[in-house]
Amino acid sequence: MEDAWAAELAALRAEIEALRAEVGRCINAPESRKSSGALDTFRKQAADAIIAGELTQAKETLRAQAENCPAKEQCLPQFEKTLAVLLGSLKTGSISAEEITKIRREYEEAQKLCQYEHCTGCLLEADKLFAAHTKLLKSAGVYAGDSLDEQIQELSDAAVVAWIGEPLANVIRVKILKSLASEPKSFAELGKLTGLRGGNLLFHLEKLLAAGMILQKGERKEYVLTGRGHELLGTAAVLMEKIG
Protein backbone atom coordinates (compact mmCIF):
# COMPACT_ATOMS: atom_id res chain seq x y z
CA MET A 1 0.00 0.00 0.00
CA GLU A 2 2.81 2.37 0.97
CA ASP A 3 4.71 1.50 -2.25
CA ALA A 4 1.65 2.34 -4.35
CA TRP A 5 1.14 5.61 -2.52
CA ALA A 6 4.83 6.52 -2.96
CA ALA A 7 4.65 5.72 -6.68
CA GLU A 8 1.52 7.86 -7.08
CA LEU A 9 3.14 10.75 -5.24
CA ALA A 10 6.29 10.45 -7.36
CA ALA A 11 4.19 10.53 -10.53
CA LEU A 12 2.35 13.61 -9.30
CA ARG A 13 5.62 15.38 -8.54
CA ALA A 14 7.00 14.49 -11.97
CA GLU A 15 3.88 15.92 -13.59
CA ILE A 16 4.21 19.10 -11.55
CA GLU A 17 7.85 19.50 -12.62
CA ALA A 18 6.88 19.07 -16.25
CA LEU A 19 4.13 21.66 -15.92
CA ARG A 20 6.55 24.04 -14.21
CA ALA A 21 8.93 23.79 -17.14
CA GLU A 22 6.15 24.23 -19.69
CA VAL A 23 4.76 27.32 -17.94
CA GLY A 24 8.23 28.87 -17.84
CA ARG A 25 8.87 28.04 -21.51
CA CYS A 26 5.58 29.49 -22.68
CA ILE A 27 5.82 32.63 -20.57
CA ASN A 28 9.34 33.38 -21.75
CA ALA A 29 8.91 32.46 -25.43
CA PRO A 30 8.58 35.60 -27.67
CA GLU A 31 5.91 34.07 -29.85
CA SER A 32 3.72 33.35 -26.86
CA ARG A 33 3.33 37.06 -26.24
CA LYS A 34 1.58 37.40 -29.60
CA SER A 35 -1.26 35.19 -28.46
CA SER A 36 -1.90 36.33 -24.92
CA GLY A 37 -5.40 34.87 -24.90
CA ALA A 38 -4.17 31.34 -25.55
CA LEU A 39 -1.31 31.84 -23.08
CA ASP A 40 -3.67 33.07 -20.39
CA THR A 41 -5.89 30.04 -20.86
CA PHE A 42 -2.96 27.63 -20.73
CA ARG A 43 -1.36 29.39 -17.78
CA LYS A 44 -4.54 29.24 -15.71
CA GLN A 45 -5.09 25.57 -16.49
CA ALA A 46 -1.50 24.63 -15.78
CA ALA A 47 -1.40 26.87 -12.72
CA ASP A 48 -4.44 25.15 -11.19
CA ALA A 49 -2.69 21.78 -11.44
CA ILE A 50 0.61 23.10 -10.08
CA ILE A 51 -1.03 24.98 -7.21
CA ALA A 52 -3.11 21.97 -6.21
CA GLY A 53 -0.07 19.69 -6.28
CA GLU A 54 2.21 22.08 -4.41
CA LEU A 55 -0.37 22.82 -1.72
CA THR A 56 -1.13 19.13 -1.22
CA GLN A 57 2.56 18.38 -0.82
CA ALA A 58 3.02 21.36 1.53
CA LYS A 59 0.12 20.31 3.74
CA GLU A 60 1.41 16.74 3.93
CA THR A 61 4.90 17.96 4.82
CA LEU A 62 3.77 20.38 7.52
CA ARG A 63 1.18 18.07 9.06
CA ALA A 64 3.63 15.16 9.15
CA GLN A 65 6.11 17.39 10.96
CA ALA A 66 3.45 18.55 13.44
CA GLU A 67 1.73 15.18 13.81
CA ASN A 68 2.01 15.07 17.61
CA CYS A 69 1.74 18.81 18.26
CA PRO A 70 -1.34 19.76 20.35
CA ALA A 71 -1.33 23.31 18.93
CA LYS A 72 -1.02 22.45 15.23
CA GLU A 73 -4.49 23.74 14.32
CA GLN A 74 -3.47 27.22 15.45
CA CYS A 75 -0.54 27.73 13.09
CA LEU A 76 -0.75 25.20 10.22
CA PRO A 77 -3.92 26.68 8.65
CA GLN A 78 -2.20 30.08 8.64
CA PHE A 79 0.90 28.71 6.89
CA GLU A 80 -1.26 26.89 4.35
CA LYS A 81 -3.38 29.99 3.68
CA THR A 82 -0.31 32.16 3.10
CA LEU A 83 1.27 29.62 0.75
CA ALA A 84 -1.98 29.48 -1.22
CA VAL A 85 -1.92 33.26 -1.66
CA LEU A 86 1.73 33.13 -2.75
CA LEU A 87 1.13 30.38 -5.30
CA GLY A 88 -2.01 32.11 -6.54
CA SER A 89 0.16 34.53 -8.52
CA LEU A 90 0.87 31.67 -10.94
CA LYS A 91 -2.65 32.30 -12.29
CA THR A 92 -2.33 36.07 -12.58
CA GLY A 93 1.08 35.79 -14.21
CA SER A 94 2.95 38.34 -12.09
CA ILE A 95 3.70 39.41 -8.55
CA SER A 96 5.71 42.41 -7.36
CA ALA A 97 8.44 42.56 -4.74
CA GLU A 98 6.08 44.63 -2.59
CA GLU A 99 3.42 41.92 -2.74
CA ILE A 100 5.99 39.25 -1.88
CA THR A 101 7.08 41.34 1.11
CA LYS A 102 3.48 41.71 2.30
CA ILE A 103 2.89 37.96 2.04
CA ARG A 104 6.19 37.28 3.82
CA ARG A 105 5.14 39.54 6.68
CA GLU A 106 1.88 37.60 7.04
CA TYR A 107 3.92 34.41 7.05
CA GLU A 108 6.11 35.75 9.83
CA GLU A 109 3.01 36.64 11.82
CA ALA A 110 1.91 33.02 11.55
CA GLN A 111 5.36 31.94 12.78
CA LYS A 112 4.78 33.90 15.99
CA LEU A 113 2.12 31.35 16.89
CA CYS A 114 4.89 28.77 17.25
CA GLN A 115 5.94 29.25 20.86
CA TYR A 116 7.05 25.76 21.85
CA GLU A 117 10.47 24.09 21.88
CA HIS A 118 9.30 21.43 19.43
CA CYS A 119 8.11 24.10 16.97
CA THR A 120 11.60 24.39 15.44
CA GLY A 121 11.01 21.57 12.96
CA CYS A 122 7.76 23.10 11.68
CA LEU A 123 9.33 26.55 11.38
CA LEU A 124 12.15 25.12 9.30
CA GLU A 125 9.79 23.23 7.02
CA ALA A 126 7.56 26.31 6.66
CA ASP A 127 10.54 28.46 5.68
CA LYS A 128 11.74 25.83 3.20
CA LEU A 129 8.32 25.73 1.56
CA PHE A 130 8.09 29.52 1.29
CA ALA A 131 11.56 29.65 -0.27
CA ALA A 132 10.75 26.80 -2.67
CA HIS A 133 7.50 28.42 -3.80
CA THR A 134 9.20 31.78 -4.30
CA LYS A 135 11.82 30.01 -6.41
CA LEU A 136 9.02 28.40 -8.43
CA LEU A 137 7.55 31.85 -9.16
CA LYS A 138 10.95 33.03 -10.37
CA SER A 139 11.47 30.01 -12.63
CA ALA A 140 8.00 30.54 -14.15
CA GLY A 141 8.80 34.19 -14.89
CA VAL A 142 6.08 35.36 -12.50
CA TYR A 143 8.45 37.02 -10.03
CA ALA A 144 11.61 38.86 -11.03
CA GLY A 145 13.30 38.46 -7.66
CA ASP A 146 14.99 40.81 -5.26
CA SER A 147 18.34 42.57 -5.30
CA LEU A 148 20.99 41.30 -2.86
CA ASP A 149 20.20 44.13 -0.43
CA GLU A 150 16.51 43.25 -0.59
CA GLN A 151 17.27 39.57 -0.06
CA ILE A 152 19.30 40.45 3.03
CA GLN A 153 16.45 42.51 4.45
CA GLU A 154 13.97 39.73 3.71
CA LEU A 155 15.97 37.05 5.51
CA SER A 156 13.86 35.21 8.05
CA ASP A 157 15.41 35.88 11.46
CA ALA A 158 14.07 32.58 12.80
CA ALA A 159 15.44 30.62 9.83
CA VAL A 160 18.92 32.17 10.05
CA VAL A 161 19.15 31.27 13.72
CA ALA A 162 17.67 27.78 13.29
CA TRP A 163 19.55 26.80 10.11
CA ILE A 164 22.90 28.44 10.80
CA GLY A 165 23.14 29.93 14.26
CA GLU A 166 22.00 26.99 16.38
CA PRO A 167 23.97 24.24 14.58
CA LEU A 168 27.24 26.23 14.60
CA ALA A 169 26.82 28.04 17.92
CA ASN A 170 28.56 25.35 19.96
CA VAL A 171 31.92 23.60 19.44
CA ILE A 172 30.36 20.24 20.33
CA ARG A 173 27.81 20.55 17.53
CA VAL A 174 30.46 21.62 15.04
CA LYS A 175 32.61 18.66 16.11
CA ILE A 176 29.67 16.29 15.60
CA LEU A 177 28.88 17.69 12.15
CA LYS A 178 32.51 17.44 11.03
CA SER A 179 32.83 13.86 12.26
CA LEU A 180 29.66 12.78 10.45
CA ALA A 181 30.91 14.30 7.19
CA SER A 182 33.25 11.33 6.82
CA GLU A 183 31.06 8.47 8.05
CA PRO A 184 27.96 7.63 10.13
CA LYS A 185 28.46 7.20 13.86
CA SER A 186 26.51 5.67 16.71
CA PHE A 187 25.52 7.44 19.90
CA ALA A 188 28.31 5.65 21.74
CA GLU A 189 30.90 6.66 19.14
CA LEU A 190 29.81 10.29 19.31
CA GLY A 191 30.01 10.04 23.09
CA LYS A 192 33.66 8.99 22.87
CA LEU A 193 34.36 11.72 20.34
CA THR A 194 32.82 14.53 22.39
CA GLY A 195 33.42 13.23 25.90
CA LEU A 196 29.72 13.66 26.67
CA ARG A 197 27.22 11.11 27.95
CA GLY A 198 23.49 10.64 28.16
CA GLY A 199 21.38 13.77 28.24
CA ASN A 200 24.31 16.12 27.69
CA LEU A 201 25.11 14.56 24.32
CA LEU A 202 21.44 14.08 23.45
CA PHE A 203 20.83 17.81 23.92
CA HIS A 204 23.22 18.65 21.09
CA LEU A 205 22.01 15.82 18.85
CA GLU A 206 18.41 16.96 19.22
CA LYS A 207 19.41 20.50 18.21
CA LEU A 208 21.00 19.13 15.03
CA LEU A 209 18.09 16.78 14.34
CA ALA A 210 15.57 19.60 14.73
CA ALA A 211 17.58 21.76 12.31
CA GLY A 212 17.63 18.97 9.74
CA MET A 213 21.43 18.75 9.77
CA ILE A 214 21.56 15.10 10.78
CA LEU A 215 19.25 12.11 10.93
CA GLN A 216 19.23 8.53 12.19
CA LYS A 217 19.04 5.56 9.88
CA GLY A 218 19.73 1.86 9.64
CA GLU A 219 19.27 -0.92 12.18
CA ARG A 220 21.89 0.59 14.46
CA LYS A 221 20.15 4.00 14.31
CA GLU A 222 23.46 5.62 13.46
CA TYR A 223 23.62 9.36 12.99
CA VAL A 224 24.37 10.60 9.46
CA LEU A 225 24.88 14.01 7.95
CA THR A 226 22.07 15.24 5.70
CA GLY A 227 22.44 17.19 2.47
CA ARG A 228 21.61 20.35 4.40
CA GLY A 229 24.32 19.50 6.91
CA HIS A 230 26.88 19.03 4.13
CA GLU A 231 25.84 22.34 2.58
CA LEU A 232 26.16 24.16 5.90
CA LEU A 233 29.66 22.81 6.52
CA GLY A 234 30.70 23.62 2.95
CA THR A 235 29.38 27.15 3.24
CA ALA A 236 31.13 27.58 6.59
CA ALA A 237 34.40 26.42 5.05
CA VAL A 238 34.11 28.90 2.16
CA LEU A 239 33.16 31.71 4.53
CA MET A 240 36.07 30.99 6.86
CA GLU A 241 38.44 31.08 3.89
CA LYS A 242 37.05 34.44 2.77
CA ILE A 243 37.15 36.18 6.13
CA GLY A 244 40.42 34.57 7.16
N, C-alpha and C positions, 0 to 999 in steps of 0.2 A: 504494500500500500504506500509506504514511504517512498519507495523507488519510483512508483508511478507519479506520485505528487511532485517529486524532485524533477522528473523528466518533463512534466507539464510546466513547471515553473521555469525550467531552463529554456523550453520552447517559447514561452511568453517573453522572457528576457531577450532572446534572440530576435524575436519579432519587433520588440521595442527598439532594439539597436538598429535594425534595418530601417524602421520608420524614422528614427532620428536622422540617419544618414540621408534618407530621401528628402526629408523636410529641409535639411541644410542645403542639399544640392539644388533643390527647386527654388529656394529663397534666394540663393546666391547666383543662380544662372541668369545671364542677361536676358535671354529670350523669355524667361518666365515673367519678367516685368511687363512684357507687351500684352500679356493675357492675365491681368490681375484677377479677373472674375474666376477663371479656372483655378488659379493659384489659391485664391481665398477659399474656394470650395474644398480643394485638396488639403490645404493646411488645416482647416477646421476638422475635416474627417480624420486626418492623421493625428492631429492634436488630441482629439477625444480619446483615441486608442492609447496614445503615449501617456496622457494624463491619468487615465484609468489604471494603466499598468504601473506607473511610477507611484501613484498614491496607494495602490494595493500593497506594493512591495514595502513602501515606507511604513504603513500601518502594521504590517507583519513584523518588520524589524523592530519598531518601537515597542509594540505590545509584547513581543518575545523578551525584550530586554527588561520590561517592567512587569513581567508575569506575576511576580510575588509581591509587588508594591501595593500597599493598601490605599495609596493616594493617587493611583494612576489615572483615575477618571477626572482628576482636577486639571492635570497638565497635558495629557496625551491629546485630548480633543482640540486643545489650543494649538499644539504643534501641527496636527493634521490639517486644521483649518487654514493656518498660515501657509503651509506648503501648497495647499490647493489654490490659494490666491496667487502665489508665486508662479506655479505651473500654468495657471489660467492665461498668462500672457502668451503662451504658445498659440492660442486661438486668435488673439488680437494681432499678433505678428510683431509687437514691439513693446518694450518697457524701458523707462528712463532710469538713470542712476538715482534720481530723487525718489522714484517709486520703489526701487529696490531698497533704498535706505529706510523708507517708511515701513516696508514689510519686515525688514530686519529688526527695526525697533519693536514692532509688535511681537516678533519672535523672541526677542530678549525679555520682553515683559512676561511671556509665557514661561521662560526659563526661571524667572523669579519665584514661580510656584514650587520649584524643586528645592526644598529646604532640608532634605535628609542626606545622611552620609552616603546611602546607597544610590542616590540620584546621579552620581558621577557618570555611570555607564549610560544612562538615558540622555544626559546632556551631551555626551560625546557623540552618540548616535544621531541626535537631533542636529548637531552642528555639521556632522558629516553629510547628512541628507540635504541640508540647506546649501552647503557648498556644492554638492553633486548636482542639485537642480539648477543652481546658478550657472554652473559650467555647461549644463545642457542647453540653457537659454543662449549662452554665448555661441555654442557650436551650431545652433539652429539659426544664428543670425538675428535673434530676437533682442539680445542685449549686447551692447558694444563693450561693456566692461568698464572698470574704473582705472584711473591712473594709479601709479604706485603710492602716491601720497593718500589718495582716497582709499586704497586697499588697506593701508596702515591704519587709517582712522576707523575703518569698518571692521577691524579685527575684533573677534569676540573675546572679551577679557576672560571669560570662563574657560573658553577653549584653549587659549594660550597657556593659562595656568595648568589646566588638566592635561593637555597633550605634551607640553614642553616643561613647564615649571615643576610640577609634581614629580615626574619621572627622574629629572636631573637635579633635583634640589637636595639630594642626599648622596654621599659617597657610597653608601651601601647599595643604593639602587643603581647607581652608575656601574659599580663593580659587578652586580648581577647581570645587567644588560650586556656588558662587555663579555662576560664569561659565556653567556648563552649565544653570543654571535658565532662562536666556534662549534658548539655542540650542545644538545639538550642535557639537562642535569636534573637530578632528583632533589627532593627537599633536603635529604641528608647531605648530599654533595654540596649544595649551596650553603648549608650550615657550616660545613668544614671551611668552605671558601671565605665566608664572611665572619666566622667566629660567633655567630648568633644561633640561638636555639628557640624552639617553640614559638610562642606568641611574638617575640621580638622579630624573628625572621618573617613570620607570617604577615606582620604589619606591612613590611616593605613589599612583599610579594602581592598582597592584596591591592596596594597602591598601583603596582605595575599591571596587574590583571584588570583593574577598573579602567585604566587608561588605554587598554588594548595593546600594550607593548609586549606582553607575553601571554601564553596560554598553556594549559596542560593537555597532554595527549598521550595515547598509548596505554598499555596495560599497567605500566609502572607510574602513570600520571606524571611523567617528567615535564619539567618546564621548558618551553621552547620560545625563541624570539619570533614575534610576528613580523609581517612585512612593514607595519608601522614602526615597530621597534627598530628594525634595520634602517629604515629611512631616518628616524630620529638620530641614531648614532652616526650615520653618514653625514647628516646635516651638521651635527655637532663637530665632527672632525673637520669639515670644510670651514666652519665658522672659526674654530680654534686656530686653524692655519691662517685665516685672513686677519684675525685680530692679534695674532702672535701670543 
